[in-house]
Amino acid sequence: MTLEATVRLGLGGLDMDVALWVEPGEVVAVLGPNGAGKTTLLRALAGLLPLSGGRVLLDGVVLEDPARAIRMPPERRPIGVVFQDYLLFPHLDAVENVAFGLRCRGVSPPVARAHGLDWLERMGMADHGRARPAELSGGQAQRVALARALAVNPRLLLLDEPLSALDASSRTEVRRDLRRHLQSFNGIRVLVTHDPLEAAFLSDRLVVIERGRVVQTGSAAEVTQKPRSRYVADLVGVNLFRGHAAGDRVELGDGSSLTIGDRLEGEVFAVIHPRAVAVYRSRPDGTPRNVFPGKADAVDVHADRARVHVSGPLPLVAEVTPGAAEALRLAEGGAVWISVKATEVSVYPV
């Protein structure tokens, strides 16, 4: 069972052209900044937004192909959706909410209710069958929404920010439960999230989209080790530059350059981890290969580390100990010097 989709459509200022392939047994997480088109992609797969081009195939069956005038309506697609706000019917109890999709498919009310009770039991919600959505916690509502999506035996399960409505105290437990339920589901699983930790925990592969385009795909380790956009670099917490490599130097296009430990040619990405950036109040002695003047703009303290935002010819984020930040009076701002060893610059082709 596979999902093969090319989603082309325009919505407001968004021009989407996304190719998505999900292998059997995979859980794919779609990541991206606000406005990238994550939810739009899921709504298009579910049939809630029509395509202007491309096509959607699920297990070899064409669900939509504008060029051939094929468009299966949403209610006929073998797809279950867990919406960001869960969208439980407020006037129905938990059992009736789960049974709703089955009844829409012609299952008799008694049989649909029995299946609803069975799914609630699987979710650990058997004692809340008569509760209405207003009486449920966020985690309980999420389980009911997931049960409703799975009760219709879909071949594709779509989840839009499934944990975003939860508070921090319940998110860890519900995330763990969700992972277990996703692993037990035999169909195709695609989830949208803005949380990289959530994506890494729940999925086998990440697909990063920005402005309606795929910019990177791979396992969590592959994406974090070699980010290919500023958004991904910010998620991972590293400094990312793009430039042209010629020997042991990378020209960054703004007049600045980096000396690297390898010899390469062509367009490359250069990554510098904040821990590799040394900060000084005066120009450092010796002959470090990469030395730049700058200005300390802000200091963010996180537990045992302080992240220093430095503007200048090469804007960088440096990571030092809180003690070093205090000794250098970095919170006061002002002129600084930064240096990076050539061997600490990780370079790979664009």
GUNUMI-269685 format. One record per residue (C-alpha): residue number from 1; residue in three letters; x, y, z. Coordinates in Angstrom, 3 decimals. Example, Ala and Ser with C-alpha at 12.3 -4.5 7.8 and 13.67 -1.06 7.14 Angstrom:
<vexkes>
+--------+-------+----------+----------+----------+
! midren ! vexza !       xx !       yy !       zz !
+--------+-------+----------+----------+----------+
!      1 !   Ala !   12.300 !   -4.500 !    7.800 !
!      2 !   Ser !   13.670 !   -1.060 !    7.140 !
+--------+-------+----------+----------+----------+
</vexkes>
This chain:
<vexkes>
+--------+-------+----------+----------+----------+
! midren ! vexza !       xx !       yy !       zz !
+--------+-------+----------+----------+----------+
!      1 !   Met !    0.000 !    0.000 !    0.000 !
!      2 !   Thr !    1.512 !    3.295 !   -1.107 !
!      3 !   Leu !    0.565 !    6.937 !   -1.510 !
!      4 !   Glu !    1.834 !    8.706 !   -4.624 !
!      5 !   Ala !    0.685 !   12.307 !   -4.899 !
!      6 !   Thr !    1.579 !   15.413 !   -6.847 !
!      7 !   Val !   -0.458 !   18.277 !   -5.440 !
!      8 !   Arg !   -0.705 !   21.441 !   -7.530 !
!      9 !   Leu !   -3.131 !   24.181 !   -6.579 !
!     10 !   Gly !   -3.389 !   27.860 !   -5.794 !
!     11 !   Leu !   -4.959 !   29.145 !   -2.607 !
!     12 !   Gly !   -4.768 !   32.847 !   -1.835 !
!     13 !   Gly !   -1.122 !   33.785 !   -2.162 !
!     14 !   Leu !    0.051 !   30.167 !   -1.970 !
!     15 !   Asp !    1.186 !   28.437 !   -5.162 !
!     16 !   Met !    1.584 !   24.785 !   -4.190 !
!     17 !   Asp !    3.502 !   22.168 !   -6.152 !
!     18 !   Val !    4.360 !   19.291 !   -3.814 !
!     19 !   Ala !    5.297 !   15.719 !   -4.692 !
!     20 !   Leu !    4.736 !   13.237 !   -1.877 !
!     21 !   Trp !    5.511 !    9.525 !   -1.844 !
!     22 !   Val !    4.876 !    7.330 !    1.185 !
!     23 !   Glu !    6.167 !    3.777 !    1.265 !
!     24 !   Pro !    4.329 !    0.882 !    2.922 !
!     25 !   Gly !    4.814 !    0.924 !    6.685 !
!     26 !   Glu !    6.133 !    4.499 !    6.771 !
!     27 !   Val !    4.960 !    7.330 !    8.981 !
!     28 !   Val !    5.748 !   10.614 !    7.243 !
!     29 !   Ala !    5.730 !   13.959 !    9.065 !
!     30 !   Val !    5.273 !   17.164 !    7.064 !
!     31 !   Leu !    7.104 !   20.109 !    8.620 !
!     32 !   Gly !    7.228 !   23.746 !    7.623 !
!     33 !   Pro !    6.778 !   27.320 !    8.832 !
!     34 !   Asn !    3.397 !   29.001 !    9.128 !
!     35 !   Gly !    1.879 !   29.539 !    5.703 !
!     36 !   Ala !    4.057 !   26.887 !    4.032 !
!     37 !   Gly !    1.006 !   24.876 !    2.954 !
!     38 !   Lys !    1.082 !   21.952 !    5.399 !
!     39 !   Thr !   -2.632 !   21.916 !    6.209 !
!     40 !   Thr !   -3.484 !   22.778 !    2.600 !
!     41 !   Leu !   -1.598 !   19.663 !    1.497 !
!     42 !   Leu !   -3.588 !   17.440 !    3.876 !
!     43 !   Arg !   -6.891 !   19.009 !    2.869 !
!     44 !   Ala !   -6.057 !   18.418 !   -0.788 !
!     45 !   Leu !   -5.224 !   14.750 !   -0.141 !
!     46 !   Ala !   -8.516 !   14.360 !    1.719 !
!     47 !   Gly !  -10.413 !   15.872 !   -1.215 !
!     48 !   Leu !  -11.494 !   18.971 !    0.681 !
!     49 !   Leu !   -9.602 !   21.202 !   -1.793 !
!     50 !   Pro !   -9.609 !   20.464 !   -5.547 !
!     51 !   Leu !   -6.350 !   20.127 !   -7.441 !
!     52 !   Ser !   -5.556 !   22.321 !  -10.418 !
!     53 !   Gly !   -2.893 !   19.848 !  -11.539 !
!     54 !   Gly !   -1.093 !   16.677 !  -10.545 !
!     55 !   Arg !   -2.814 !   13.569 !   -9.245 !
!     56 !   Val !   -3.352 !   11.481 !   -6.129 !
!     57 !   Leu !   -2.986 !    7.686 !   -6.185 !
!     58 !   Leu !   -3.628 !    5.551 !   -3.123 !
!     59 !   Asp !   -2.750 !    1.873 !   -3.371 !
!     60 !   Gly !   -2.789 !    2.205 !   -7.155 !
!     61 !   Val !   -6.279 !    3.743 !   -7.254 !
!     62 !   Val !   -6.595 !    7.237 !   -8.739 !
!     63 !   Leu !   -8.419 !    9.482 !   -6.281 !
!     64 !   Glu !   -7.913 !   12.647 !   -8.285 !
!     65 !   Asp !   -6.477 !   13.570 !  -11.671 !
!     66 !   Pro !   -7.635 !   16.899 !  -13.126 !
!     67 !   Ala !   -6.134 !   16.101 !  -16.537 !
!     68 !   Arg !   -8.489 !   13.102 !  -16.804 !
!     69 !   Ala !  -11.418 !   14.823 !  -15.062 !
!     70 !   Ile !  -11.250 !   12.315 !  -12.185 !
!     71 !   Arg !  -12.142 !   13.505 !   -8.716 !
!     72 !   Met !  -13.413 !   11.137 !   -6.067 !
!     73 !   Pro !  -15.499 !   13.081 !   -3.518 !
!     74 !   Pro !  -14.149 !   13.261 !    0.040 !
!     75 !   Glu !  -16.823 !   10.969 !    1.496 !
!     76 !   Arg !  -15.862 !    8.160 !   -0.885 !
!     77 !   Arg !  -12.124 !    8.334 !   -0.285 !
!     78 !   Pro !  -10.749 !    5.636 !    2.052 !
!     79 !   Ile !   -9.196 !    8.324 !    4.224 !
!     80 !   Gly !   -9.454 !    9.126 !    7.925 !
!     81 !   Val !   -8.640 !   12.637 !    9.128 !
!     82 !   Val !   -7.814 !   13.924 !   12.605 !
!     83 !   Phe !   -8.218 !   17.691 !   12.423 !
!     84 !   Gln !   -6.195 !   20.146 !   14.469 !
!     85 !   Asp !   -9.239 !   21.165 !   16.555 !
!     86 !   Tyr !  -10.546 !   17.553 !   16.464 !
!     87 !   Leu !  -13.959 !   18.874 !   15.233 !
!     88 !   Leu !  -15.994 !   16.560 !   17.439 !
!     89 !   Phe !  -19.744 !   17.121 !   17.214 !
!     90 !   Pro !  -20.672 !   18.927 !   20.450 !
!     91 !   His !  -24.217 !   17.497 !   20.591 !
!     92 !   Leu !  -23.066 !   13.868 !   20.309 !
!     93 !   Asp !  -21.452 !   11.777 !   23.017 !
!     94 !   Ala !  -18.079 !   10.101 !   22.462 !
!     95 !   Val !  -19.570 !    6.845 !   21.169 !
!     96 !   Glu !  -21.809 !    8.610 !   18.656 !
!     97 !   Asn !  -18.898 !   10.745 !   17.487 !
!     98 !   Val !  -16.860 !    7.620 !   16.742 !
!     99 !   Ala !  -19.854 !    5.912 !   15.124 !
!    100 !   Phe !  -20.666 !    8.894 !   12.897 !
!    101 !   Gly !  -18.396 !    7.925 !   10.000 !
!    102 !   Leu !  -19.662 !    4.358 !   10.005 !
!    103 !   Arg !  -23.275 !    5.512 !    9.903 !
!    104 !   Cys !  -22.442 !    7.786 !    6.966 !
!    105 !   Arg !  -21.219 !    4.667 !    5.163 !
!    106 !   Gly !  -24.516 !    2.864 !    5.667 !
!    107 !   Val !  -23.763 !    0.887 !    8.819 !
!    108 !   Ser !  -26.857 !    0.472 !   10.990 !
!    109 !   Pro !  -26.952 !    2.582 !   14.183 !
!    110 !   Pro !  -26.704 !   -0.393 !   16.612 !
!    111 !   Val !  -23.749 !   -1.912 !   14.754 !
!    112 !   Ala !  -22.053 !    1.474 !   14.362 !
!    113 !   Arg !  -22.464 !    2.168 !   18.081 !
!    114 !   Ala !  -21.040 !   -1.253 !   18.971 !
!    115 !   His !  -18.000 !   -0.533 !   16.794 !
!    116 !   Gly !  -17.715 !    2.898 !   18.412 !
!    117 !   Leu !  -17.639 !    1.325 !   21.873 !
!    118 !   Asp !  -15.001 !   -1.149 !   20.715 !
!    119 !   Trp !  -12.767 !    1.637 !   19.386 !
!    120 !   Leu !  -13.144 !    3.676 !   22.549 !
!    121 !   Glu !  -12.060 !    0.645 !   24.537 !
!    122 !   Arg !   -8.962 !    0.294 !   22.350 !
!    123 !   Met !   -8.164 !    3.923 !   23.103 !
!    124 !   Gly !   -8.606 !    3.447 !   26.842 !
!    125 !   Met !  -11.765 !    5.557 !   26.752 !
!    126 !   Ala !  -14.420 !    2.932 !   27.550 !
!    127 !   Asp !  -15.511 !    4.825 !   30.687 !
!    128 !   His !  -16.152 !    8.033 !   28.731 !
!    129 !   Gly !  -18.516 !    6.735 !   26.077 !
!    130 !   Arg !  -21.447 !    8.876 !   27.196 !
!    131 !   Ala !  -19.379 !   12.042 !   27.714 !
!    132 !   Arg !  -19.844 !   14.912 !   25.321 !
!    133 !   Pro !  -16.809 !   16.800 !   23.938 !
!    134 !   Ala !  -17.186 !   19.665 !   26.429 !
!    135 !   Glu !  -16.733 !   17.167 !   29.248 !
!    136 !   Leu !  -13.489 !   15.708 !   27.861 !
!    137 !   Ser !   -9.911 !   16.846 !   28.444 !
!    138 !   Gly !   -7.737 !   17.705 !   25.461 !
!    139 !   Gly !   -6.054 !   14.313 !   25.526 !
!    140 !   Gln !   -9.381 !   12.497 !   25.765 !
!    141 !   Ala !  -10.817 !   14.494 !   22.873 !
!    142 !   Gln !   -7.759 !   13.646 !   20.798 !
!    143 !   Arg !   -8.278 !    9.921 !   21.437 !
!    144 !   Val !  -11.939 !   10.161 !   20.449 !
!    145 !   Ala !  -11.022 !   11.992 !   17.235 !
!    146 !   Leu !   -8.398 !    9.361 !   16.425 !
!    147 !   Ala !  -10.897 !    6.563 !   17.132 !
!    148 !   Arg !  -13.424 !    8.225 !   14.805 !
!    149 !   Ala !  -10.816 !    8.415 !   12.029 !
!    150 !   Leu !   -9.732 !    4.787 !   12.446 !
!    151 !   Ala !  -13.225 !    3.321 !   12.895 !
!    152 !   Val !  -13.985 !    3.598 !    9.156 !
!    153 !   Asn !  -10.975 !    1.371 !    8.377 !
!    154 !   Pro !   -9.167 !    3.913 !    6.197 !
!    155 !   Arg !   -6.212 !    3.138 !    3.953 !
!    156 !   Leu !   -4.770 !    6.602 !    4.561 !
!    157 !   Leu !   -4.691 !    8.378 !    7.931 !
!    158 !   Leu !   -4.075 !   12.139 !    7.945 !
!    159 !   Leu !   -3.330 !   14.004 !   11.171 !
!    160 !   Asp !   -3.145 !   17.802 !   11.271 !
!    161 !   Glu !   -1.150 !   19.062 !   14.274 !
!    162 !   Pro !   -2.562 !   16.236 !   16.428 !
!    163 !   Leu !   -0.975 !   17.455 !   19.682 !
!    164 !   Ser !   -1.127 !   21.225 !   19.286 !
!    165 !   Ala !   -4.321 !   21.606 !   21.336 !
!    166 !   Leu !   -2.811 !   19.864 !   24.371 !
!    167 !   Asp !   -1.114 !   21.491 !   27.330 !
!    168 !   Ala !    2.481 !   20.610 !   28.129 !
!    169 !   Ser !    1.551 !   18.371 !   31.062 !
!    170 !   Ser !   -0.490 !   15.950 !   28.940 !
!    171 !   Arg !    1.410 !   16.170 !   25.661 !
!    172 !   Thr !    4.139 !   13.663 !   26.560 !
!    173 !   Glu !    1.686 !   10.936 !   27.578 !
!    174 !   Val !   -0.612 !   11.502 !   24.597 !
!    175 !   Arg !    2.374 !   11.584 !   22.220 !
!    176 !   Arg !    3.467 !    8.200 !   23.519 !
!    177 !   Asp !   -0.068 !    6.789 !   23.087 !
!    178 !   Leu !   -0.346 !    8.278 !   19.612 !
!    179 !   Arg !    2.912 !    6.656 !   18.558 !
!    180 !   Arg !    1.618 !    3.273 !   19.710 !
!    181 !   His !   -1.633 !    3.700 !   17.770 !
!    182 !   Leu !    0.193 !    4.849 !   14.649 !
!    183 !   Gln !    2.479 !    1.822 !   14.797 !
!    184 !   Ser !   -0.522 !   -0.517 !   15.051 !
!    185 !   Phe !   -2.284 !    1.032 !   12.034 !
!    186 !   Asn !   -1.562 !   -0.880 !    8.830 !
!    187 !   Gly !   -2.338 !    1.880 !    6.341 !
!    188 !   Ile !   -0.488 !    4.954 !    5.129 !
!    189 !   Arg !    0.151 !    7.616 !    7.800 !
!    190 !   Val !    0.877 !   11.286 !    7.154 !
!    191 !   Leu !    0.957 !   13.886 !    9.909 !
!    192 !   Val !    1.513 !   17.622 !    9.910 !
!    193 !   Thr !    3.390 !   19.264 !   12.762 !
!    194 !   His !    5.467 !   22.351 !   13.494 !
!    195 !   Asp !    7.343 !   20.601 !   16.324 !
!    196 !   Pro !   10.604 !   18.903 !   15.225 !
!    197 !   Leu !   10.755 !   16.771 !   18.387 !
!    198 !   Glu !    7.226 !   15.553 !   17.769 !
!    199 !   Ala !    8.055 !   14.817 !   14.134 !
!    200 !   Ala !   11.201 !   12.880 !   15.037 !
!    201 !   Phe !    9.386 !   10.882 !   17.737 !
!    202 !   Leu !    6.328 !    9.950 !   15.684 !
!    203 !   Ser !    7.639 !    9.530 !   12.129 !
!    204 !   Asp !   10.096 !    7.539 !   10.053 !
!    205 !   Arg !   10.739 !   10.304 !    7.528 !
!    206 !   Leu !   10.409 !   14.072 !    7.424 !
!    207 !   Val !    9.209 !   16.150 !    4.480 !
!    208 !   Val !    9.952 !   19.864 !    4.876 !
!    209 !   Ile !    7.918 !   22.279 !    2.777 !
!    210 !   Glu !    8.271 !   26.039 !    2.430 !
!    211 !   Arg !    6.126 !   28.336 !    0.290 !
!    212 !   Gly !    4.354 !   25.358 !   -1.233 !
!    213 !   Arg !    7.526 !   23.484 !   -2.267 !
!    214 !   Val !    9.452 !   20.541 !   -0.827 !
!    215 !   Val !   12.878 !   21.788 !    0.280 !
!    216 !   Gln !   14.166 !   18.683 !    2.060 !
!    217 !   Thr !   13.203 !   15.119 !    2.856 !
!    218 !   Gly !   14.874 !   12.340 !    4.817 !
!    219 !   Ser !   15.120 !   10.792 !    8.247 !
!    220 !   Ala !   15.350 !   13.068 !   11.266 !
!    221 !   Ala !   19.097 !   12.368 !   11.455 !
!    222 !   Glu !   19.636 !   13.172 !    7.764 !
!    223 !   Val !   17.669 !   16.415 !    7.951 !
!    224 !   Thr !   19.346 !   17.644 !   11.123 !
!    225 !   Gln !   22.856 !   16.755 !    9.967 !
!    226 !   Lys !   22.516 !   18.492 !    6.595 !
!    227 !   Pro !   19.867 !   21.237 !    6.702 !
!    228 !   Arg !   19.058 !   22.740 !    3.326 !
!    229 !   Ser !   17.138 !   25.881 !    4.306 !
!    230 !   Arg !   17.297 !   28.587 !    6.944 !
!    231 !   Tyr !   14.038 !   27.310 !    8.444 !
!    232 !   Val !   15.490 !   23.828 !    8.980 !
!    233 !   Ala !   18.728 !   25.272 !   10.338 !
!    234 !   Asp !   16.771 !   27.341 !   12.850 !
!    235 !   Leu !   14.816 !   24.250 !   13.908 !
!    236 !   Val !   18.031 !   22.314 !   14.422 !
!    237 !   Gly !   19.753 !   25.288 !   16.055 !
!    238 !   Val !   22.736 !   25.710 !   13.737 !
!    239 !   Asn !   24.140 !   28.475 !   11.527 !
!    240 !   Leu !   23.610 !   27.828 !    7.803 !
!    241 !   Phe !   25.196 !   29.631 !    4.848 !
!    242 !   Arg !   25.112 !   29.053 !    1.119 !
!    243 !   Gly !   27.981 !   29.949 !   -1.151 !
!    244 !   His !   30.439 !   28.911 !   -3.845 !
!    245 !   Ala !   33.371 !   26.708 !   -2.863 !
!    246 !   Ala !   36.735 !   27.141 !   -4.570 !
!    247 !   Gly !   39.429 !   25.062 !   -2.938 !
!    248 !   Asp !   39.508 !   25.677 !    0.788 !
!    249 !   Arg !   37.310 !   28.800 !    0.692 !
!    250 !   Val !   33.577 !   29.375 !    0.413 !
!    251 !   Glu !   32.531 !   32.744 !   -1.015 !
!    252 !   Leu !   29.197 !   33.723 !    0.514 !
!    253 !   Gly !   28.151 !   36.284 !   -2.079 !
!    254 !   Asp !   28.033 !   39.297 !    0.241 !
!    255 !   Gly !   31.777 !   39.907 !    0.166 !
!    256 !   Ser !   32.475 !   37.599 !    3.128 !
!    257 !   Ser !   34.008 !   34.142 !    2.935 !
!    258 !   Leu !   34.773 !   31.112 !    5.075 !
!    259 !   Thr !   37.918 !   29.014 !    5.161 !
!    260 !   Ile !   37.093 !   25.307 !    5.369 !
!    261 !   Gly !   39.067 !   22.202 !    6.201 !
!    262 !   Asp !   38.269 !   20.406 !    2.918 !
!    263 !   Arg !   38.845 !   21.348 !   -0.711 !
!    264 !   Leu !   35.634 !   21.538 !   -2.727 !
!    265 !   Glu !   34.271 !   23.132 !   -5.881 !
!    266 !   Gly !   30.784 !   24.404 !   -6.695 !
!    267 !   Glu !   27.670 !   25.523 !   -4.863 !
!    268 !   Val !   27.626 !   24.339 !   -1.271 !
!    269 !   Phe !   25.945 !   24.711 !    2.086 !
!    270 !   Ala !   28.182 !   25.504 !    5.074 !
!    271 !   Val !   27.033 !   24.692 !    8.607 !
!    272 !   Ile !   28.599 !   26.020 !   11.800 !
!    273 !   His !   27.357 !   24.739 !   15.133 !
!    274 !   Pro !   26.983 !   27.505 !   17.735 !
!    275 !   Arg !   29.277 !   25.559 !   20.075 !
!    276 !   Ala !   32.067 !   25.971 !   17.504 !
!    277 !   Val !   31.880 !   29.783 !   17.618 !
!    278 !   Ala !   34.293 !   31.473 !   20.042 !
!    279 !   Val !   33.435 !   34.985 !   21.274 !
!    280 !   Tyr !   35.927 !   37.631 !   22.401 !
!    281 !   Arg !   35.825 !   41.280 !   23.395 !
!    282 !   Ser !   39.017 !   42.027 !   21.459 !
!    283 !   Arg !   40.560 !   40.477 !   18.361 !
!    284 !   Pro !   41.938 !   37.052 !   19.344 !
!    285 !   Asp !   45.681 !   36.388 !   19.259 !
!    286 !   Gly !   47.184 !   33.810 !   16.975 !
!    287 !   Thr !   46.085 !   33.031 !   13.432 !
!    288 !   Pro !   42.619 !   31.471 !   13.491 !
!    289 !   Arg !   41.368 !   31.065 !    9.908 !
!    290 !   Asn !   37.913 !   32.608 !   10.348 !
!    291 !   Val !   37.830 !   35.815 !   12.417 !
!    292 !   Phe !   35.115 !   38.457 !   12.120 !
!    293 !   Pro !   34.106 !   41.601 !   14.000 !
!    294 !   Gly !   30.509 !   41.861 !   15.138 !
!    295 !   Lys !   28.041 !   43.171 !   17.662 !
!    296 !   Ala !   26.378 !   41.184 !   20.428 !
!    297 !   Asp !   22.673 !   41.887 !   19.887 !
!    298 !   Ala !   20.977 !   39.474 !   22.306 !
!    299 !   Val !   21.715 !   36.702 !   24.783 !
!    300 !   Asp !   19.289 !   33.859 !   25.483 !
!    301 !   Val !   20.084 !   31.659 !   28.481 !
!    302 !   His !   18.902 !   28.051 !   28.355 !
!    303 !   Ala !   19.845 !   25.915 !   31.375 !
!    304 !   Asp !   23.639 !   25.561 !   31.252 !
!    305 !   Arg !   24.134 !   27.319 !   27.902 !
!    306 !   Ala !   23.824 !   30.906 !   26.664 !
!    307 !   Arg !   23.118 !   31.602 !   22.987 !
!    308 !   Val !   24.621 !   34.869 !   21.761 !
!    309 !   His !   23.217 !   36.485 !   18.612 !
!    310 !   Val !   26.002 !   38.354 !   16.814 !
!    311 !   Ser !   25.399 !   40.676 !   13.867 !
!    312 !   Gly !   28.122 !   41.780 !   11.488 !
!    313 !   Pro !   29.841 !   40.657 !    8.281 !
!    314 !   Leu !   29.012 !   37.062 !    9.212 !
!    315 !   Pro !   25.868 !   36.985 !   11.399 !
!    316 !   Leu !   26.117 !   34.027 !   13.732 !
!    317 !   Val !   24.648 !   32.478 !   16.833 !
!    318 !   Ala !   27.319 !   31.419 !   19.327 !
!    319 !   Glu !   26.837 !   29.147 !   22.311 !
!    320 !   Val !   28.858 !   29.768 !   25.488 !
!    321 !   Thr !   28.483 !   29.024 !   29.174 !
!    322 !   Pro !   26.472 !   31.496 !   31.279 !
!    323 !   Gly !   29.676 !   32.184 !   33.189 !
!    324 !   Ala !   31.501 !   33.174 !   30.017 !
!    325 !   Ala !   28.580 !   35.347 !   28.939 !
!    326 !   Glu !   28.689 !   37.121 !   32.287 !
!    327 !   Ala !   32.493 !   37.519 !   32.276 !
!    328 !   Leu !   32.387 !   39.047 !   28.794 !
!    329 !   Arg !   29.351 !   41.193 !   29.719 !
!    330 !   Leu !   27.648 !   40.018 !   26.539 !
!    331 !   Ala !   24.199 !   40.962 !   27.822 !
!    332 !   Glu !   25.320 !   44.591 !   27.604 !
!    333 !   Gly !   25.841 !   44.230 !   23.852 !
!    334 !   Gly !   28.581 !   46.115 !   22.109 !
!    335 !   Ala !   31.479 !   45.160 !   19.872 !
!    336 !   Val !   32.805 !   41.598 !   19.898 !
!    337 !   Trp !   35.023 !   39.361 !   17.801 !
!    338 !   Ile !   34.087 !   35.848 !   16.746 !
!    339 !   Ser !   36.252 !   33.046 !   15.417 !
!    340 !   Val !   35.603 !   29.597 !   13.966 !
!    341 !   Lys !   38.164 !   26.930 !   13.179 !
!    342 !   Ala !   38.193 !   25.821 !    9.544 !
!    343 !   Thr !   37.750 !   22.204 !   10.629 !
!    344 !   Glu !   34.533 !   23.138 !   12.471 !
!    345 !   Val !   32.780 !   24.242 !    9.245 !
!    346 !   Ser !   30.736 !   21.360 !    7.807 !
!    347 !   Val !   30.312 !   21.694 !    4.019 !
!    348 !   Tyr !   28.168 !   19.684 !    1.566 !
!    349 !   Pro !   26.884 !   20.204 !   -2.002 !
!    350 !   Val !   23.670 !   22.115 !   -2.666 !
+--------+-------+----------+----------+----------+
</vexkes>
